Amino acid sequence: KRHIFIFLQKVSRFWINHLIATSASEATRAIKDINFRPDKVVTIYNSIDIGPINESLLGNNVHQTVLFVGRLCYQKNPEMFIRVAELISKKCPNVKFIMLGFGFKDTHGKKILNMIRDYNLEKKFELIDWLPREEINKIYANCTLLLVPSRYESFGYVAAEAMTFLKPVIATQVDGLKDVVTHGHTGYLVNVDDDEKMALYSLRLLNNQNRCLKMGINGREKVKIYFNIKKTIKQLERRAASNDGSP
């Protein structure tokens, strides 16, 4: 499938005046893999609406909680989250785990249930279907950190969303996500399926509240600067209004 899509993109580039990439790594991929001319590619990050932090939402969770948000499918790699949870539980038996998005267009739901049972983690896991935005925000606000084990992405919406709630993010070092998460500053980056490293970084944060908070503050500030929808709208408006296509 990947080869087919790359072929179609290479053919279609001759009819495209300008390509808007949703992350810097996607722009690089367009130039190197699809052979777009650099002057035809502009990066305008995907973005989110950044509201004020509701202090009443923060810190209500009695337990330390590690969160996963996404469809249970190959792309999102939920199996890695389960394996990492098992490693974390050996060192921090009181940590809870939430998977938000269970049952929504998932292809791996049954497999994930079996893995949770096989690792004897049933009492540590909460599996939640998609919720209204207000309820999702409460879950972000009350988690300790977010894990994003995706095999591939074009951006990293859930990482940016968690960062607005002052949460550090540990993600895989793939296109899109590596633009959102700054290693050692807003969280950590690991290779896909490097369970040991993701568990190690998770434990480092779970055992150090000050580091968690500092990375969370750094993350919210980064979202404000780079992924703020108010800024992105202005970039898109300028591009649409320009005669020569310059940003």
Disulfide bonds with the S-S distance in Angstrom:
none
